[in-house]
Amino acid sequence: MTTDKNISDISTKKLTTVADFYQYLDALFELDMDSDTLFAGSYLRCFISLVATEYGDENQVIATPLLTDITAKVSQGKTELSPQDHAIVTNFWLGLQQRVVL
C-alpha cells in the first residue's frame, strides 16, 4: 500500500551509486506509480544497466561519463519510440538526474 511517507522517501532520495538508481526504479513499482512513470523507469533501467556494465558493477559511484552515455542512449531511443513516449522518458530522465549527487 502506498503511503505519504513512502512517496516522501522516494521523492527525496538522493542517488550516488548505480545501485541507488536500481533501488529507486524498483521502488516505483512497489509504490504502484502511474503507467507513464513505470514505463519510463523500466525503459531507463535497461539503458542504465547497459551503460553501467561498461564502467563497473552496480556499486560504482555515479559519474558524469556514465550520465552522458545514458543520455546518449535516451536520445537514440527517439528512433524506436513515439514522440510522446520519447518525451515521457526524456522528462523522467531529466528529473532523475536532478537526484544524482556527483
Contacts in CASP RR format, 6 or more apart in sequence:
PFRMAT RR
TARGET T0000
AUTHOR 0000-0000-0000
METHOD contacts of the structure
MODEL  1
MTTDKNISDISTKKLTTVADFYQYLDALFELDMDSDTLFAGSYLRCFISL
VATEYGDENQVIATPLLTDITAKVSQGKTELSPQDHAIVTNFWLGLQQRV
VL
2 31 0 8 1.000
2 32 0 8 1.000
6 27 0 8 1.000
6 30 0 8 1.000
6 31 0 8 1.000
7 31 0 8 1.000
10 24 0 8 1.000
10 27 0 8 1.000
10 28 0 8 1.000
10 31 0 8 1.000
13 20 0 8 1.000
13 23 0 8 1.000
13 24 0 8 1.000
13 27 0 8 1.000
13 99 0 8 1.000
14 20 0 8 1.000
14 99 0 8 1.000
14 100 0 8 1.000
14 101 0 8 1.000
15 21 0 8 1.000
15 24 0 8 1.000
15 62 0 8 1.000
15 96 0 8 1.000
15 99 0 8 1.000
15 100 0 8 1.000
15 101 0 8 1.000
16 61 0 8 1.000
16 62 0 8 1.000
16 100 0 8 1.000
16 101 0 8 1.000
17 58 0 8 1.000
17 59 0 8 1.000
17 60 0 8 1.000
17 61 0 8 1.000
17 62 0 8 1.000
18 48 0 8 1.000
18 52 0 8 1.000
18 57 0 8 1.000
18 58 0 8 1.000
18 59 0 8 1.000
18 60 0 8 1.000
18 62 0 8 1.000
18 66 0 8 1.000
19 58 0 8 1.000
19 59 0 8 1.000
20 62 0 8 1.000
21 45 0 8 1.000
21 48 0 8 1.000
21 62 0 8 1.000
21 96 0 8 1.000
22 45 0 8 1.000
22 48 0 8 1.000
22 58 0 8 1.000
24 96 0 8 1.000
24 99 0 8 1.000
25 41 0 8 1.000
25 42 0 8 1.000
25 44 0 8 1.000
25 45 0 8 1.000
25 48 0 8 1.000
28 37 0 8 1.000
28 38 0 8 1.000
28 41 0 8 1.000
29 38 0 8 1.000
36 88 0 8 1.000
37 92 0 8 1.000
39 85 0 8 1.000
39 88 0 8 1.000
39 89 0 8 1.000
40 88 0 8 1.000
40 89 0 8 1.000
40 91 0 8 1.000
40 92 0 8 1.000
40 93 0 8 1.000
41 89 0 8 1.000
41 92 0 8 1.000
43 89 0 8 1.000
44 70 0 8 1.000
44 74 0 8 1.000
44 89 0 8 1.000
44 92 0 8 1.000
44 93 0 8 1.000
44 96 0 8 1.000
47 70 0 8 1.000
47 73 0 8 1.000
47 74 0 8 1.000
48 70 0 8 1.000
50 73 0 8 1.000
51 66 0 8 1.000
51 69 0 8 1.000
51 70 0 8 1.000
51 73 0 8 1.000
52 58 0 8 1.000
52 60 0 8 1.000
52 66 0 8 1.000
54 69 0 8 1.000
55 63 0 8 1.000
55 65 0 8 1.000
55 66 0 8 1.000
60 66 0 8 1.000
62 100 0 8 1.000
62 101 0 8 1.000
62 102 0 8 1.000
63 102 0 8 1.000
64 102 0 8 1.000
67 97 0 8 1.000
67 100 0 8 1.000
70 93 0 8 1.000
71 93 0 8 1.000
74 89 0 8 1.000
74 90 0 8 1.000
74 93 0 8 1.000
77 86 0 8 1.000
77 89 0 8 1.000
78 86 0 8 1.000
81 89 0 8 1.000
END
